[in-house]
Amino acid sequence: MLCEAVVAVYLSLLIHGLGTHAGNELFRLAAHPLNNRMWAAVFGGGAKLIVKPKRPPEAAPAVKVCVDSEGQGDQHSGSKSAPPPPAEDVDKHRRRFNMRMLVPGRPVKETPATPPPVPAERPTYKEKFIPPELSMWDYFVAKPFLPLSDSGALYDSDESGPSDDEDDDDAFLSDTQVTEHSDPNSYSWALIRLVMVKLALHNVKGFLPLTGLDFPDLPVTSPLVNAVLKTLENWEQILLEKMNKFDGPPPNYINTYPADVSAGGGPAVLRHKAMLEPENTPFKAKSRLSFPARRLWHFLVKQEVLQELLIRYIFTKKRKQSESLEDHVDRVAGDRKSNKVEADLGYPGGKAKIIHKESDIIMAFAINKVNTNEIVLASTHDVQEVDVASLVAAQPYTWIGEEFDKESRSSDDQDYRSSHTNIAQASAPPFAPPQMPASASMPWLGSGQTSMGGSVIMKRNLNNVKRMTSHPIYQYYMTGAQDGSVRMFEWNRPQQLICFRQAGNARVTRLYFNSQGNKCGVADGEGFLSLWQVNQTSSNPKPYLSWQCHSKTCGDFAFITSSSLIATAGQSNDCRNVCLWDTLISPNNTLVHAFPCHENGATVLQYAPKQQLIISGGRKGFICIFDIRQRQLLNTFQAHDSAIKALALDSSEDFFVTGSSEGNMKVWKLTGHGLMHSFSTEHAKQSIFRNIGAGVMQVETCPGNRVFTCGADGTLKMRVLPDRYNIPASIFDIL
């Protein structure tokens, strides 16, 4: 309860500061840490004080008796008898007497009497309650006590400054530079909002372990804090997408080199030094109204957790892309001329980038939800964790101030800057002195990332892994194999964490974590669905619930709520191939509703929580859309000529992506179900002698309109779909 109160007040002040663009409030909020001292100052606590034992009163000194030469005693303080011999001497003489009587003639050794050990006195404590010093509100809005180098000698909000007479100094500034601090829609404030949310998320995550809340148990112990973390992550993604819509910072944003370049260093080091200079801010106006924003900027650029993000958006810009529309228009032929889709008209999304390539089929992959630059993929012979940081950028970036801006070195439809198993790149700090190549996709990551592609981090000797999924909160992922085994691993760790199912069971057809990450489900080829608790201590845990959803096979499922309501897709004898199940009622009444659909069975399924819709695909290539509130079929249409093997939904629920067994991929609008993009032979089967698996095996969507796919051609690809709200002007010339 106390932790939730702190987080509530902290985020309330953050929202107010971001909403009113109050630089003073945001600076004080960011400068006050969430740590043990804050907890003691706001809530007080108990302290143990050592109780000193009282000393016993000293005994009166013995009275000496003086005996003179005549044998008469003179008592100075009265007559007293001589003290008795100590108990140790009595025991010593008694032992000597007993030894002489029992063993006559045996010499008795004189053993020095050792005093018994004196037990050490244990300190005594008493509890004392220390009252809180101030309220939560007063703590966060109070003036922070920071070193002069951190707070900056630029501005003190408690001091009264002179009137604004600096209009003459601003005469040489552009209108954008003059109003940069006061315009809430400026580039600088968009960047400040992003880094403030990122810093708040980092502070809250670091604060929770101090209060005794464990992240694995957070959905149960504090659902409110867990929901707050999810909300902050969503805000961060939304603000990140807004920043990516900018081509780069405005002209003459800040100085890219420090005032004193005599210290030397590479370009990356000089940029870092320039960013940390107190006067080097985008707020050029000399008005006193700009001082709070300048002080906030100077404090944020010193935070290590934010520096990589700030360097990206301060010193880099997007490369100019010259897409040839004619090359794509030539691909439109036949009946498709009357029904052109956007991908054929030269959008940037028409260009695929091969992330990884194998000699055999890639069956499945999973993206690390904590670090989206890491992907784990499964082929028929092993499992590999790959770092793709230099390849997953939505659009290439280049350093501001470079003399040249090269285009992509390949003008083909596919970019073969892929990762290979023989590439082992050494990692480097973000601000390494060597200058980045101009062809790197994300130069702010340092010289460790090159244009050659991602590096293989780790390999696991797991054969025939068919399905994979990533934990929504932590760096875990699960694998499901053809032999029925289900295992959970931690990213970048060789040891296996848990084996939920041993080999020898039915093949795994699908597996997922629920949204809270505390439960997981596994569907198999015999039609069963099993649920486990993720936080297990035993090496071979048992499922807490397992039942047969479909009589033949269960192809896919989705958690409608946390884990109580579940939708499944499969094949049954009675043609009830899409079903809703409630796991909280008796086993005989678990089935809530069944939809008769999809001749020959349903293969894939997705749930749209905002619109309460279920999307399913079948073996005949049809898509069915259901409304679970009304429990009725809304629409059905044929998306492909062959079986649909992969289905993914955009997080904003604007579109969904389908992949077929013949290797085609299509993008559909969720509202109206119109075709947006079509990519033929995305993962086509190249030979009849290849593996039995064919077509698109898996599809995943990520923020920034990115779509990852893998399939029978042995490649893992990424496409960046165009923003349908940002259509290039040259498109209208063709239309």
N, C-alpha and C positions, 0 to 999 in steps of 0.2 A: 504493500500500500504506500509506504513512504517513497519507494523507488518510483512508482507510477506518478506520485505527486511531483517529484522533482522533474521527471521527464515532461509532465504536462506543463509546468510553469516554464521550463526551458524552451519548449517548442512554441508555447504561446507568445513568448517574447520574440522568438525568431520570426514567427509569422507576422507579428506586428511590425517588427523592424523591416522585414522585406516588403511588406505591403505599403508602408509609408516611406520607404527608402531613407530611413533614419540612420545616418552614418554613425552617430554617437551611440545609439542603442546597439547596433550590430557590433561595434568595436568593443564595447563593454561586455556584451554577451560572449563574444569570441575569446576575450582575454581572461575570462573567469573559467578556470578548469573545473571539470567534474571529477573530483578525486576524494581522498579520505579527509583532507582538511575542509573541503566544502561540506561534507557530511557532518563533521564535528561542529562546524560553525553554525549550521542550519538546524540540526537536530540535537546537538549535545551528545551526551553518552555517559556511560559509567566508567569510573576510574578506580583502580586499586591503590590504596594508600597503605604503606607499611606502618604497623603499629609497633612502636618501640616498647619493649618490656620494661617495667619499673624495676629499679635496682633495690635489692633487700637492704634494710638498715644495717650499718656496719656494727659488728660486735664490740663490746667494751674491752679495752686492753686488759690483760692479766696484771694483777697486783704483785709486784716484786716484794720479797721479804729479805731484808738485809740482816745478816748474822755477823755480829762483831766478834772480836777475839775472845771475849769472855763467854761466848755461847748464848748470849741473850739476843733474842730477835726483836728487831724494831719494825713494826708494821707501819708503813706509811699511810695506808688507806684502810686499815682494818685487817683482821686475821681471816685468811681464806685458805682452804686445803689445796694441795698440789693437784694439777690436772691429771686425770687417769691416762695410762698409756694408750696410744692409738690402737684401733682394732686390727690394723695390718700386723703390728708387732705381736699381738696376741695370737693371731692365726699362724704366724711364722713359727713361734715357739711351740704351738700345739702340734704342727706338722713334724717338727724335729723330734718331739717326744714320742709321737706315734711310730715313726720309722725306727727309732731305737728299740722300742718295745717289741715290734713285730719282727724285725730282722736284726737280731743281735749281731754285733761285730761288723755290720755294714757301715761304711763311712757315709755320712750324710753331707751332700753338697750344699754349700751355702748358695741358694738361689736368691738373687735380688728380687725383692718384692716389686712387682709391676702394678702400678695403680690401674684400676679398671678404666676403660675408655669413657670419656665424658661425651655423652650424646650431644651432637650439634643442635643448637637451638634453631628450629624452623621459624622462618619469619611469619608473622601474622599479618593478615591484610584485612582491611575493611573497605566496603564498597561506598563510593561517593558519586552522586549524580552531578554532572557538570551541565548546567542549563545552556540552551542555545544562545548564541551571541546576537543573531539577527534572523530575520525571516528570509524565505527563499527569494522573494521579490527584491528585498534590500541587497541580498548578496549579488544578484545578477546585474542590478542597475547601479551598484556602487562603483566609484572610481577605482579601477584596478591599480594595484601596486606592481608596476613593471619596471625593469631596468630602463635607463634612458635610451639604450640602443634599440629596445623592442618597442617602447611606446612612441619613440620619436619626439624630437624637440620641435616638431612642426606646429603643434597646436595643443592647447589645454582648454577644455571646454569650461572649466571653472573660472577662467580668467576672462575679463572683459577686454576686447580688442578695440582698436581704433575703427573709425568709420571707413567705409569702402571708398577710398580715393584712388584706387588703382585702375581706373578706366583707361588711362593712357598706356599702362603696361599691357593691356589686353587688345590694343588696337591692331597688333600684328598677328593676332590669332584668328582662325577661321570660326565661323558660326558654330560648327560642330565642336570644336575644342572649347569654346567659351561655355557652351551649355552641356558639356559632357557630364558634369557632376549633378546637374539638376534634371536631366532628361531621363525618366525611368525606362525608356525604350532604347537607350544608348547601348553600344557594344560593351562598355565598361560595366554598366549595371547588370547586364545579362550575364557577364562573366562573374561578377560578385555574387549574384544569386546562386549560381552553380557551385562556386567554391564554398559558400556559406552552408549550403545544404550538405555538401560532401563533408565539411568539417563537423557539422552537427551529427551526422550519421557516425562519423569516426569517434566522436566524443561519447555518444550514447553507448556504442558497442564497447568502448573501453571502460565505461562506468558500470555496466551491468555485472561483470565478474566481481567487482569490489563489494557489491551488495549481496553476494552469495547466490545470484541467479545464474544457472548454467544454461548455455544456449540450446543444448538438445532438449531440455525440459521446459524451455520458455513458452511454447504453445500451451502447455498445461498449467504451469505456475503463474504466468502472467500473459493471458491472451491480448490484453490491451497494449502492453509494450511490444509484443510480437507484431501486432497490427501496425503500431507506430513505425517500427523498423521497415516493414513492407511499404508503408506510405512514403517514407523518406527515400527508399530505393526507387520507387516509382517517380517521385519528384526529381531525383537526380537524372533518371533516364529522360524525362520530359525536357528538363533544362539542357541536357546534353544534346538532344535532337534540335533544340532551338539554336544552340550555339553552332551546330554543324550546318545550319542553313546560311550562316554568314560565309562569304568567300574568304574572309580574313579580317584582321583589324583594320580600322580606318588608316588612311595615309598619315605618316608622321605620328604614329600612335605613341610610342616611347622611344627613347634612344636605345639602339641595339648594342652599343658599346659603351663601356664606362667612361667617365671623364678622365680618369688616369689609366692609360693603357701601358704605362711603363712597367707594370708588374709582369706583363707577358701572359702567356697561356694561349690555348687554342680558341677558336671562335665560340665553342660551346661554353668554355669557362668564362670568357669575356661577356657573353650574354647573361650568364648567371650573375656575375658581378654587377652588371648594369641593372638588372632587375631589382637588386637589393639596395640600390642607392636611394636615399630618402627623397630626393627631389625628382627622381625619375619616375613619374606617375603619368597616367593619361589625362589627369585633371590639370590643365595648363593655366586655367584662370587664376588670377591673383586675388580674387574676391575671398573674403573670409568665409563665405558660405561653402566654399570648396574644401576648406580645411578638414572637416570631419571625414569626407570621402577620401582625401589624401592620406589621413592617418590610418583609416581602415585598410586601404590598399597596402600601405607600407607594412602593416602588421600581418596581413594575409600572405604576402609574398615570402615572409620569413618562416611560415609553417611548412615543415618538411613534407607533410602528407599531401600538400597542395601544390608543391613546386612543379612536379611533372605536368600536371594539368595546366598550370598557368603558363609554363614555357610553351606548351603546345599552342595555346590560343593567343599568346602575345607575340611570338617570334615566327610563326609559320602561317602560311596561306595555302589555299587550294591551288593546285595546278590547273591551267586552262586545258580543257579537253576539246579536241577537234574531232568530233564524230562525223563520219561521212554518211550522209543520209542516202545518197544514191546507192551505195553498196547494199544497204538494207532494203531499199525499195525494190531492188532487182529480185529479192528473194520472195516478194509477194507475187504469186502467180495463180492462174486458174480462178476458182470461185472465191478465193480469199481476197481478191481485189475489191470485191464489193463489201467485204466485212473485215477491214483491216484492224488489227489490234496494235496497241501502242508499241510493243516490243519490235515490230517490224518497221517502225518509222524512225529508227536511229536513236532511241533513248540510250543513256548510259547503261541501263539494265540489260541491254541486249548483248553485253560482253561478259562471258563467263570467265572466272579465274579458278584455275585448278590449284587447290590447296595441297593436295597430296595424291600420289599415284602409286598404285601397287600392280604387280603382275597378275594378281588374281582379283576376284570380286571383293568389294568392300561391303560387308553385310550390314553394319550398323555403326553409329557414332554417337557421341554425347558431348555437349559443350559445357564447360565448367561455368556454373552460374555465379560463382564468386569471382573468378577471373576468366572473362570471356575470350581471352587470348590463348587459352588452352583447350584442346580438343582431343578426346580419346576415340580411336577408331578400331574396328575389329575386322580382320580378314579371316580367311579360312585357317590360317596357321598361327596367328598371334594377335595380341592386342598392343597397340602403341599409343603412347601419350605424346602429343605433338604441340610445340609452341608455335603459334601462327600469328604472333603480334605484328609482324611486318607485312602481313598479307590481308588482314581483315579490316583495314581502314576503308570506310565508305568511299573515300576519294583520296588520291595521293596528295600529299602536302610537300611543301618545300620551304626552306628557310627564307625569311624576308631579307632582302638585300643581296641575294646571290646574283651573279652577273648573267647566269643562264638558267633557263627553265626547260629542261628536256621533256619531251613527250614520252609516252610509253614506248619501249623499244620494239614492241610487237603490235602490228596493226591488224592481226588476225582476229577472228571472232573469239578466240580463247587465249588466255594469258598463261603461258606455261612456266611462270616463276613458281614452281611447285617445290614442296619439301620432299627430300629423299632420305633414305635411311643412312646414307653414307655422309650426310652433312652434319657436322657437329660444330656448332658455332659457340664461341666462348661469350659468356655474358659480360656486360660492362656496365659501370655505373651510369646513371642517366646523363651526367655531365662530363663525359670522357673528353679529354682534349682533342683527339683526332676528329677531323671534320667528317660529317656524314656524306655519303655519296648522294648525288642529286636524284638518283633513281629510287631511293628508299621511299617506302610508302609513308612511314611515320618517323621523321628524322628526330623528333624530340626523345625517342627511346634510346639514343646513344649509338655508338659504333658497333655494338654487339649484334644489331639487327641489320641485315643487308638485303639487297634485292634478290638474292638467290632463293629465298623462301624460308619456311620455318624449320626448326630443328626437332629431331626426335628426342624427347626427354627420357623415355623409359619404354622398355618392351616387357611384356608378360607372356609367358609360354602357356597360352590358353587357346585351345583349338575349337573351331566350329561355334564361336560365339555368334548368336543370331540377333540378340536384342541388347540394348544398352539404354541407361537413363541416368541423369545427373541429379544430385540432391538439390532442392530449391534454395537451401540456406548455407550449407557447409560444403567443404571440398571432399565429397564422397560421390561415388557412382557405383551402379550395380550392373552386372552382366548376367545374361541368360543364355544358356548354351543349348545345342541340339540334344545333348544327353539329359537335359532337364535340370542341370545344376544352376543354382543362383548364388552369386557371390557379391560381396560388397568390398570395395577398395577405397583407399584414400589417395588423392592425387599426389604424385611424386613420392609415394611411399611403396616399397616393394612388398611389404607384408599384407596378407589378406586380413580383413577385419572380421567378417562374419560370413559363414556359408549357410544361407537360409535353406537351400535344398541340395541334397547330394545327387550325384550322377545316378542314373538308372530310372528316373521318372520320365513322364511325358515331356516332349520338347516344349520349350518356352516360346510362346507366340507374342507376348507383350508383358512389360513390367514398368511400373511407375511408382514414384513417391506421391503422397498427397501434398497439398499446398503448404501445410505446416511442417512437413518433413519428419513427423514422428511415426508414420505408418507407411507401409508399402504393400503393393499388390502384384501378383504374378498370375497371368493367364497361360494355360497350356493347351496342347493339341487335343486333349481328351474332353475339352469343354469345361474344365474346372477353373475356378478363381479362388486364390488363397490370399489371405491377409496376414501380415506380421507386424509386430511392434518393432520399430527400428532400433530402439535403445535396448539391446539385448546383451546379457552377460554370458550366456552359455554359448558354446562353440557350434552347437547344432540345435537352434531354436525350433519350436513347433509353431505352426500358424494358429492364431487364436480363432480364425474362422475360415472355413473352406466349404464350398458347395459347387454343384454342377450347374452352370448357367445355361449351357446348350448341350444338346444330345450328341453332337458330332465334334465340333471344335469351337473354341472361343478365340476369336482373332484379335480383339481389341477391347479396351474398357476405358472408362474415365470416372474420376471422383467428382460427383456433382456437388456434394458438400465436403466437409473435411474427410470423412470416411464412412458416413452412415448411408448416404444415397449414392448408388453406383449405377452407371449405364454400361451395358455390355453389347458387343457386336460379335456375331458368330454364325454358326449354321446349326439348325435344329430340324428334326423330322417334321414338325408341325409348321414350319416356315416362320416361326417367331424368332426372327434373326436379330432384332434389336429390342432389348429388354431393360426395364428399370427395376432395381432391387433396393430394398430397405433392410439394412443389416441389424437394425435395432429391435425388430419384431421377431416373432417366433419363426423357426426355420420353415414351417409349413406354409406360412403366409409371407415369405420374403419377397416374392414377385409382386411388384406394384402394378406394372403395366407391361404389355408386350405388343410390339408393332409388327404385324405381318408385312414383310417387305423383302426386297433383294432376293430374287430367284437365284438359287445355288449358293446362298449365304452372303453375309456381310463380312468384309475384311478389315475395314478401318473405321475409326470413330473419333470425333472431337466434340468438346463441349464449349459453348460460348456463354460464359456466366453473365455478362452484361445484358444480353438479349434472351437468356434462358432458352437457347436453342441447342439441338443436337444435330451434328452433321455426320452422315455415315456414307461409306462407299462400298460397292459390292463387286462381285466377281464378273458381272456383265458390264461393268463400266458406268453404272448409274450412281448418281448422288441423290440422297434423300435428306431432307431437312425437316426436323420435328420440333414442335413447341411442347416443352414438357409441362408448362402450366395448363394448357388445354388438352395435352396428351393426344395430339393429332398430327398427321402428316401435312405439312404446309406446301411442299413442292418436291418434285422429283424430275430429274433430267439426266440425259446421257452425257457424261463428261468425256469418256474415252471409249475406244472400240474394244479395249481389252480390260482385264481386271485392274482395279485400282489397288495399288499396293502401299501407297504412302499418302498421308493427309496431314496437313499442318494448318493452324489458325494463327493469324496475326494477333499480337497482344492487344492492339486497339480494336480488334474485331471489324476491321475495314474489309479484309479479304481473307481468302483461304487458298491453299495451294494443294494440288493433286498430282500424283505421279502414278504412271501406269506400268504394267508389266512389259510393254513394248518400248519403254524408255522415254516416253513423252512426259512433259511437265506443263501444267497450265495453272494460271492464276485467275480466280473468280472473285467477283464482288459478293460480299455477304448479303448486302441489300440489293435486291433485284436479280442476283445470281447471274450477272452478265460476265462475259469473258473479258478479262483485262490484258492478259499476256499469254502467249503460247510459245513453248520452246520444244521443237521436235527433236528427237534423237538425243535428248539430254544425257541419258545413260543407256544407249542402245547396246544390244547384244551383238558383238562384232563377229562372232563365229559360232557355228553350230556345235563346235567341240568344246566350248567353254562350259563353265559350271552350270548346273541346272537352274540356279537362281538367275532371273533376268529382269531387266528394266530398272526402274527407280526403286531402291530398297527403303530409303528413309528421307524425309523432308523435315527441316527445322527452320523456323523463322526467328529472327533476332531484331532488336531495335535498329532503326536506321534503314528499314526496308531491305534488310539483308536476308537472303534465303540460302541455306546450306542443303546440299543433296549428296547422296552417295548411291552407287549402283553397280550394275553388272560389268561396266567397262573398267572397273578398278580405280575409279577416281572419286575424290571428294572435292566438290565444286562449291563456289560461292558466287551468287549473283546479287547485285544491288539494284533493286527495282526502282523505277522512277517514282517520284512523288506526284500523284495525280493532281495535286493542287498547285504544282509548280511546273507547268508545261513550257518547254522552250518555244520561243517565238517562231523559229523556223519550221516547227511542226505545222503551224496553221497555213504555211505556204503550200504544203503538200495536200492538206485536207481541202 
